[in-house]
Amino acid sequence: MSARHPPESHRLCHLRVRSGLLVLDFRATLAQARNFLAALDTWSPTMHATIDNDVSPDLPALPCSSLWD
């Protein structure tokens, strides 16, 4: 595997978290985003998150992202 093509789980993605009117957008690796979604399902039935490929460098990184590796 070359540095030009990281593993799928290390690809950056857009993570959107919603709770009522609150909408938060972050960039994270696909693995981090999936782990966050799995945990979110157990924490709160009112919070929802989605993952997509609409990632840009100006999105903030997922806070404490290393916790989700």
C-alpha positions as CSV (number, residue, x, y, z in Angstrom):
1,M,0.0,0.0,0.0
2,S,1.5,3.4,-1.0
3,A,1.3,6.6,0.9
4,R,-0.7,8.0,-2.0
5,H,-3.5,5.6,-1.3
6,P,-4.2,5.2,2.5
7,P,-6.4,2.4,3.7
8,E,-10.1,3.0,3.4
9,S,-10.5,3.4,7.1
10,H,-7.9,6.3,7.1
11,R,-9.7,8.2,4.3
12,L,-11.0,11.6,5.5
13,C,-14.7,12.1,5.6
14,H,-17.3,14.7,6.7
15,L,-19.1,13.9,10.0
16,R,-22.3,15.8,10.7
17,V,-23.8,15.6,14.2
18,R,-27.4,16.9,14.8
19,S,-29.4,17.4,17.9
20,G,-32.5,19.5,17.4
21,L,-31.4,22.8,15.9
22,L,-27.8,22.2,16.7
23,V,-25.7,21.0,13.7
24,L,-22.0,20.3,14.1
25,D,-19.6,19.5,11.2
26,F,-16.2,17.9,11.5
27,R,-13.6,16.1,9.5
28,A,-12.4,12.7,10.7
29,T,-11.1,9.5,9.3
30,L,-13.7,7.0,8.2
31,A,-12.7,4.7,11.1
32,Q,-13.1,7.5,13.7
33,A,-16.4,8.6,12.3
34,R,-17.8,5.0,12.3
35,N,-16.6,4.5,15.9
36,F,-18.2,7.8,16.9
37,L,-21.5,6.8,15.3
38,A,-21.4,3.5,17.1
39,A,-20.9,5.2,20.5
40,L,-23.5,7.8,19.7
41,D,-26.1,5.2,19.2
42,T,-25.7,4.1,22.8
43,W,-25.5,7.6,24.3
44,S,-28.4,9.5,23.0
45,P,-31.5,8.7,21.0
46,T,-32.0,12.4,20.2
47,M,-28.6,12.9,18.6
48,H,-28.0,11.7,15.1
49,A,-24.9,11.7,12.9
50,T,-24.1,11.1,9.2
51,I,-21.0,10.4,7.3
52,D,-20.4,11.5,3.7
53,N,-17.6,12.5,1.3
54,D,-18.2,16.2,1.4
55,V,-15.0,16.9,3.4
56,S,-13.0,20.1,3.1
57,P,-9.8,21.2,4.8
58,D,-11.7,24.1,6.5
59,L,-13.8,21.7,8.6
60,P,-12.5,21.4,12.1
61,A,-11.1,18.0,13.2
62,L,-13.3,15.8,15.3
63,P,-12.5,16.9,18.9
64,C,-10.4,14.3,20.8
65,S,-10.2,12.4,17.5
66,S,-7.6,9.9,18.8
67,L,-10.2,8.6,21.2
68,W,-12.1,7.2,18.2
69,D,-9.2,5.4,16.5
